Amino acid sequence: MHGPASPGWLLVALCAATGAYCLLRMRSPVEEQRRAAGGEALMGFGMAAMAVPAAVFTQPAWAWPLYAGVFGAAAVRALWGARTSPHHLHHLVGASAMVYMSVSMALSPGTHHHAHGGSGVPLVTGVLLLYFAGYVLLTGARLVPAPVGRQDAQSTQGTVATGGGHPGWGDRPELARACRLSMGMAMVAMLLTM
């Protein structure tokens, strides 16, 4: 993506760390959580690869169509999964946004010249920015601690869902939300640099 090197490396680190945590979440005993974590790991690592500053490494011309193909397949999988779970609709929007950014970068004449901005269709970029900004605000609000009585009921539900005891790192709902929040913020940053 276009943009200065220092924030670009921070974005790469955030996305790679999120992808690594999502791989850890794939060890969950709950099948739906494993599937969601796999898709989110793909998004995290894909976003990290796309966010490498152009001043340091210029993506080869074949990389952008490859990203579009991989995320296009992820979008189709998310569309199929949306039949049973509405959460997959967010995955569909995220994967579609990655396809959009990949195609925009492949068609951008600035891809090889390290130019800033000018990629993509402003209306589509704006709609995606509004969606992900809203998603970040909503997810961030959900991470705010609940009142004590309500928090105890929620922690009991999490314990029951994972089969008793303390949930493992892969089954912590607040960490999964934080993971999704960081990817949403990264998506906003990537869209802003187009």
Number of C-alpha atoms within 10 A of each C-alpha: 28 26 21 15 15 10 14 24 16 15 26 23 17 21 28 22 18 26 26 16 20 28 20 18 26 22 16 20 14 15 11 12 18 20 15 19 25 18 22 27 25 21 25 30 21 20 24 23 18 25 25 23 22 20 14 11 8 15 18 10 13 9 16 20 16 14 21 22 15 16 25 19 15 22 25 15 16 25 19 14 18 16 10 9 12 12 12 20 17 17 23 22 17 24 27 21 23 26 24 20 24 23 19 19 25 22 15 17 13 15 20 14 12 16 16 14 15 15 23 18 12 11 9 12 19 13 11 20 20 13 16 25 17 13 18 22 13 12 17 15 10 14 14 9 10 11 8 9 8 10 12 12 10 14 15 13 12 18 16 13 12 16 11 11 10 14 17 14 14 21 23 17 16 13 16 21 15 17 22 21 22 21 25 22 19 23 24 20 19 21 22 15 16 21
